[in-house]
Amino acid sequence: MTYDPFLDIIGYLNSAMKTINIKDAHLEFKKYLSENKRSASTIVAYSKDIEQLISFLDELSKKNIHEVTKEDLEAFLAKMTKNGYTPKSISRKLNSTRTFYRFLKVNEYVTDDPSLLVAHPRYQLAAPRILTSTEYRALRDAARSDARMFGIIELLLQTGIRIGELAALKLSDIKKDQLYIAPAEKHEERMVPLNKKAQAALNAYIKIRPITNVKSDHLFITKSGKPFLIRNIRTAVERYFRLAEIKDAKVNDLRHTFVAYHLKHGVSLVLISKVLGHKRISTTERYLEYIKDRAKENNILNEL
């Protein structure tokens, strides 16, 4: 029999690879995300995506992660498409799967990553929903009697920060006319200007901020003193969208509106990109196609 050194290599890799069943791998993956300081919302989203994958693989009677092939992953995504998920959602599920496999490779549970062989579905980014001045004024008016929600809406609108960044704010992050945004996941720390409207809304909220037995330095808290969670903030803001009769709007549209307003008024792309915490200026540039009659370039951030 002819000696084949390639078979020795395969044998070595298989013996060196640690074995783990898929469900145990999923539990370790969640710990890995938490230890790497991924946000709670990211952990929930990735976990749900991998749970769906595991459920599908269970139907194929595949219990161990090294048994999974490229064809299995493609079949899973095809099933998700059949179940009504959009190409954008399918793309996100593939990203979750690739993150899962990166974790598996780092921990030597697999030697190959079949997720890299699976192509992302093509889709066009939807145009950002940009609120008109009438709409964001109506939103303000709807929330005016609720100091906490008025402060949240004003802060999102006047600074363009992300909802996750807002939920993570501490009292100590308020620096008079600036807001400190702590590093999180892939985003670096930064300072964001606080205009007079944002300062006034924050000061009004802090005056009535609940004083409870629960010690929390989070800026936005519940009546019991616990941090105001992202999902609850989102639900509350969307409630005020409905009260203001603003259709087809979501929390992130306040960030879109911030960008569009300042681009229209000529604020430089470099400055807006820094304020928003965009890694690439091209991310900010894509808004330009939705802006007509842009003013002369300047570095002045105005109030909305």
Backbone torsions as a table, in degrees:
resi	resn	phi	psi	omega
1	MET	NA	133.6	-177.4
2	THR	-74.6	133.1	179.5
3	TYR	-75.1	129.4	179.9
4	ASP	-119.5	105.1	-178.2
5	PRO	-63.0	-26.3	-179.8
6	PHE	-61.0	-37.5	179.4
7	LEU	-65.9	-33.6	176.7
8	ASP	-64.3	-40.3	179.7
9	ILE	-64.3	-45.7	179.3
10	ILE	-60.6	-42.8	179.7
11	GLY	-62.8	-40.0	179.9
12	TYR	-65.5	-44.6	-179.4
13	LEU	-62.1	-41.6	-179.6
14	ASN	-65.9	-38.0	-179.1
15	SER	-73.7	-31.8	-179.1
16	ALA	-76.5	-26.0	-176.9
17	MET	-72.4	130.6	177.2
18	LYS	-77.6	144.2	-179.9
19	THR	-100.7	146.5	178.6
20	ILE	-157.1	140.1	176.6
21	ASN	-79.3	160.7	-170.4
22	ILE	-62.2	-41.4	-177.0
23	LYS	-66.7	-38.5	176.7
24	ASP	-67.1	-36.9	178.2
25	ALA	-62.7	-37.7	179.4
26	HIS	-64.2	-42.4	178.7
27	LEU	-63.1	-42.2	178.5
28	GLU	-67.4	-33.9	179.4
29	PHE	-62.6	-42.1	179.6
30	LYS	-64.1	-39.3	176.7
31	LYS	-63.9	-41.4	179.4
32	TYR	-59.8	-43.4	179.5
33	LEU	-64.2	-42.6	-179.6
34	SER	-65.0	-43.3	-179.5
35	GLU	-66.0	-26.8	178.8
36	ASN	-92.4	16.0	173.0
37	LYS	58.3	37.6	171.0
38	ARG	-73.1	150.0	-177.8
39	SER	-68.6	159.1	-179.8
40	ALA	-59.0	-39.5	-179.1
41	SER	-66.7	-36.8	177.9
42	THR	-66.6	-43.2	179.7
43	ILE	-61.6	-43.3	179.1
44	VAL	-63.5	-45.2	-178.2
45	ALA	-64.5	-48.7	179.5
46	TYR	-62.6	-41.8	-177.9
47	SER	-62.5	-42.4	179.4
48	LYS	-64.2	-42.2	178.9
49	ASP	-61.0	-44.4	-178.6
50	ILE	-71.5	-32.5	174.9
51	GLU	-60.9	-41.8	177.8
52	GLN	-64.1	-40.7	177.7
53	LEU	-62.6	-45.3	-179.4
54	ILE	-61.6	-41.9	178.8
55	SER	-60.6	-41.1	178.7
56	PHE	-66.8	-44.4	-179.9
57	LEU	-64.6	-30.5	176.8
58	ASP	-62.9	-36.3	177.4
59	GLU	-65.2	-27.6	178.6
60	LEU	-89.7	4.1	-178.7
61	SER	61.3	34.3	177.3
62	LYS	-104.4	112.9	-173.8
63	LYS	-102.0	-27.5	-177.1
64	ASN	-107.7	141.0	-171.2
65	ILE	-64.7	-32.4	-177.9
66	HIS	-71.2	-9.2	178.3
67	GLU	-82.2	-14.2	-173.0
68	VAL	-77.4	134.9	-177.7
69	THR	-114.6	170.7	175.4
70	LYS	-57.7	-41.6	-178.7
71	GLU	-64.2	-34.8	177.5
72	ASP	-63.7	-43.7	-178.8
73	LEU	-67.2	-39.9	177.9
74	GLU	-64.7	-38.3	178.3
75	ALA	-65.7	-37.8	177.7
76	PHE	-62.3	-47.6	-179.8
77	LEU	-65.9	-35.0	177.3
78	ALA	-63.7	-40.0	178.4
79	LYS	-66.0	-40.3	177.9
80	MET	-62.3	-38.7	177.2
81	THR	-63.4	-43.7	178.9
82	LYS	-63.0	-31.6	-179.5
83	ASN	-80.2	1.7	173.0
84	GLY	102.1	5.8	178.1
85	TYR	-72.9	142.2	-178.8
86	THR	-75.4	160.0	176.3
87	PRO	-55.6	-34.9	178.7
88	LYS	-65.1	-41.1	178.6
89	SER	-67.7	-38.6	178.3
90	ILE	-62.7	-41.5	179.0
91	SER	-62.1	-40.0	178.9
92	ARG	-65.9	-39.2	178.8
93	LYS	-64.3	-35.6	176.6
94	LEU	-67.5	-39.3	176.4
95	ASN	-62.2	-40.3	177.2
96	SER	-62.1	-41.6	-179.8
97	THR	-65.2	-40.2	178.7
98	ARG	-66.5	-37.2	176.3
99	THR	-65.1	-39.5	177.3
100	PHE	-59.8	-45.0	-178.7
101	TYR	-70.8	-31.3	174.9
102	ARG	-61.9	-42.3	176.7
103	PHE	-61.3	-43.0	-178.8
104	LEU	-63.7	-40.5	180.0
105	LYS	-69.0	-42.8	179.2
106	VAL	-58.7	-36.3	-178.7
107	ASN	-93.9	9.0	174.4
108	GLU	60.7	34.3	174.3
109	TYR	-88.1	-20.2	175.1
110	VAL	-139.2	156.6	174.6
111	THR	-105.5	-26.6	-179.6
112	ASP	-115.4	152.4	179.8
113	ASP	-119.9	94.2	-178.2
114	PRO	-67.2	-19.2	-178.8
115	SER	-65.4	-26.8	179.6
116	LEU	-70.8	-17.3	179.7
117	LEU	-89.2	-6.1	-178.4
118	VAL	-95.4	129.5	-177.1
119	ALA	-84.1	144.7	174.5
120	HIS	-71.6	142.8	174.2
121	PRO	-69.1	148.9	178.5
122	ARG	-87.0	138.8	175.9
123	TYR	-156.3	155.8	178.9
124	GLN	-96.2	137.6	176.1
125	LEU	-68.6	131.9	178.8
126	ALA	-69.6	149.5	177.1
127	ALA	-63.5	138.6	179.5
128	PRO	-64.6	143.5	176.4
129	ARG	-83.1	114.1	-178.2
130	ILE	-109.9	121.5	-179.1
131	LEU	-72.3	142.8	173.4
132	THR	-77.7	164.7	178.3
133	SER	-61.4	-33.9	177.8
134	THR	-64.2	-39.7	-178.3
135	GLU	-69.3	-48.1	-176.5
136	TYR	-72.4	-24.2	173.4
137	ARG	-71.0	-38.8	177.7
138	ALA	-65.2	-36.8	178.2
139	LEU	-64.3	-44.1	176.2
140	ARG	-57.7	-47.8	-178.0
141	ASP	-61.5	-38.4	-178.8
142	ALA	-64.5	-32.3	-175.8
143	ALA	-100.2	0.6	-170.9
144	ARG	-58.8	-31.1	-177.9
145	SER	-82.0	-5.7	179.8
146	ASP	-113.9	98.1	-172.8
147	ALA	-58.3	-37.3	-178.9
148	ARG	-67.5	-49.8	-178.1
149	MET	-70.3	-33.7	176.4
150	PHE	-63.3	-41.4	178.2
151	GLY	-63.5	-41.6	179.9
152	ILE	-64.5	-48.8	-178.2
153	ILE	-63.7	-44.0	-179.9
154	GLU	-63.2	-40.7	-179.0
155	LEU	-65.9	-44.3	178.5
156	LEU	-63.4	-41.3	-176.6
157	LEU	-73.7	-39.1	-174.7
158	GLN	-87.0	-16.6	-177.8
159	THR	-116.5	-23.1	-178.3
160	GLY	74.3	13.0	-179.2
161	ILE	-71.1	159.9	179.5
162	ARG	-76.6	154.6	-179.6
163	ILE	-61.4	-36.3	178.3
164	GLY	-65.8	-36.4	177.8
165	GLU	-68.1	-38.8	178.4
166	LEU	-64.0	-45.6	-178.9
167	ALA	-63.2	-28.1	-177.2
168	ALA	-87.6	-6.5	-176.6
169	LEU	-59.6	139.0	174.5
170	LYS	-107.5	159.5	177.3
171	LEU	-57.0	-36.5	-178.1
172	SER	-71.8	-9.2	180.0
173	ASP	-80.0	-12.2	178.3
174	ILE	-83.4	116.8	-176.3
175	LYS	-118.9	66.5	179.1
176	LYS	59.0	-92.2	-177.6
177	ASP	-106.7	20.8	176.9
178	GLN	-142.2	159.8	179.2
179	LEU	-125.2	127.4	178.1
180	TYR	-87.2	123.8	176.5
181	ILE	-105.7	113.8	-176.8
182	ALA	-70.5	152.6	177.1
183	PRO	-64.8	142.6	179.8
184	ALA	-152.9	130.8	-179.0
185	GLU	51.6	-116.8	-175.8
186	LYS	-94.8	1.4	-175.8
187	HIS	-97.2	132.5	179.9
188	GLU	-81.5	161.3	176.3
189	GLU	-65.7	154.4	177.1
190	ARG	-161.1	164.3	174.4
191	MET	-108.4	134.2	-178.3
192	VAL	-118.0	130.9	179.6
193	PRO	-63.9	141.4	175.3
194	LEU	-111.3	111.7	178.5
195	ASN	-79.2	177.6	-173.5
196	LYS	-64.1	-36.9	179.2
197	LYS	-64.4	-43.1	178.8
198	ALA	-65.6	-42.0	179.0
199	GLN	-62.2	-43.5	-179.0
200	ALA	-63.9	-42.5	-180.0
201	ALA	-65.5	-39.8	178.5
202	LEU	-66.4	-44.3	-179.8
203	ASN	-62.4	-39.6	179.1
204	ALA	-64.9	-39.2	179.0
205	TYR	-69.2	-45.2	-177.2
206	ILE	-59.2	-32.3	178.6
207	LYS	-63.3	-31.2	-178.2
208	ILE	-110.0	6.2	179.7
209	ARG	-56.5	129.6	-175.6
210	PRO	-55.8	138.7	173.2
211	ILE	-106.9	112.9	-174.5
212	THR	-129.3	176.1	176.6
213	ASN	-75.6	-17.2	178.9
214	VAL	-82.7	117.5	-179.8
215	LYS	-82.4	115.9	178.4
216	SER	-142.0	130.1	177.6
217	ASP	-95.8	8.5	174.0
218	HIS	-63.4	142.3	179.9
219	LEU	-66.6	-53.3	-178.2
220	PHE	-99.9	119.1	-176.9
221	ILE	-130.6	168.4	176.8
222	THR	-86.6	177.9	178.9
223	LYS	-62.6	-26.9	179.8
224	SER	-87.6	-0.7	176.5
225	GLY	92.9	1.8	179.5
226	LYS	-84.3	154.0	179.0
227	PRO	-58.0	139.6	177.0
228	PHE	-77.2	110.9	-172.1
229	LEU	-74.4	153.9	-177.9
230	ILE	-53.2	-49.3	-175.8
231	ARG	-63.0	-33.8	179.7
232	ASN	-75.9	-34.3	174.4
233	ILE	-63.1	-46.0	-179.4
234	ARG	-59.9	-46.9	179.8
235	THR	-60.2	-42.1	-178.4
236	ALA	-66.7	-43.5	179.2
237	VAL	-64.1	-42.4	-179.9
238	GLU	-64.7	-30.4	174.9
239	ARG	-62.1	-41.8	179.5
240	TYR	-72.0	-29.0	171.4
241	PHE	-58.9	-44.7	-179.6
242	ARG	-66.0	-42.8	179.4
243	LEU	-62.3	-34.2	179.2
244	ALA	-84.7	0.4	179.8
245	GLU	58.9	40.6	175.8
246	ILE	-99.5	117.2	-173.9
247	LYS	-92.2	150.1	173.7
248	ASP	55.7	38.0	179.4
249	ALA	-118.4	145.9	177.8
250	LYS	-129.8	169.8	-176.3
251	VAL	-55.4	-43.2	-176.5
252	ASN	-64.6	-16.6	179.2
253	ASP	-69.4	-19.3	174.0
254	LEU	-68.3	-36.2	176.0
255	ARG	-68.0	-44.3	176.6
256	HIS	-57.8	-41.6	-177.9
257	THR	-65.7	-40.8	176.2
258	PHE	-57.2	-47.6	-178.3
259	VAL	-63.4	-51.1	-175.9
260	ALA	-61.4	-42.3	-178.9
261	TYR	-59.8	-47.4	-175.9
262	HIS	-74.0	-33.5	175.3
263	LEU	-64.8	-42.8	179.3
264	LYS	-60.7	-35.3	-179.5
265	HIS	-88.6	13.7	169.2
266	GLY	86.7	5.1	-179.6
267	VAL	-63.0	137.0	-173.5
268	SER	-63.0	146.3	178.8
269	LEU	-59.8	-38.3	-178.1
270	VAL	-62.3	-45.6	-179.1
271	LEU	-65.8	-46.5	-179.3
272	ILE	-62.3	-42.2	179.7
273	SER	-59.1	-41.8	179.1
274	LYS	-66.9	-43.7	-179.8
275	VAL	-62.2	-40.7	-178.1
276	LEU	-76.6	-20.0	-176.9
277	GLY	79.4	27.2	176.4
278	HIS	-74.0	135.3	178.3
279	LYS	-73.2	-35.6	-177.7
280	ARG	-119.9	137.0	179.3
281	ILE	-67.1	-22.4	179.0
282	SER	-63.0	-28.6	177.2
283	THR	-63.9	-38.6	178.1
284	THR	-75.6	-37.2	-177.0
285	GLU	-60.2	-30.1	-175.4
286	ARG	-63.8	-18.8	178.3
287	TYR	-72.7	-21.2	-174.2
288	LEU	-60.5	-30.8	-178.5
289	GLU	-67.8	-13.9	179.7
290	TYR	-102.2	3.7	-177.2
291	ILE	-108.5	125.9	177.2
292	LYS	-108.4	147.3	175.4
293	ASP	53.2	59.3	-179.9
294	ARG	-71.2	137.3	-179.5
295	ALA	-72.9	170.6	178.9
296	LYS	-62.3	140.0	-174.5
297	GLU	-61.7	138.1	179.0
298	ASN	-152.5	-179.4	179.6
299	ASN	-124.3	38.0	-177.3
300	ILE	-110.6	115.8	176.6
301	LEU	-89.3	112.6	-177.6
302	ASN	-93.7	170.1	176.0
303	GLU	-84.7	143.2	175.1
304	LEU	-86.5	NA	NA
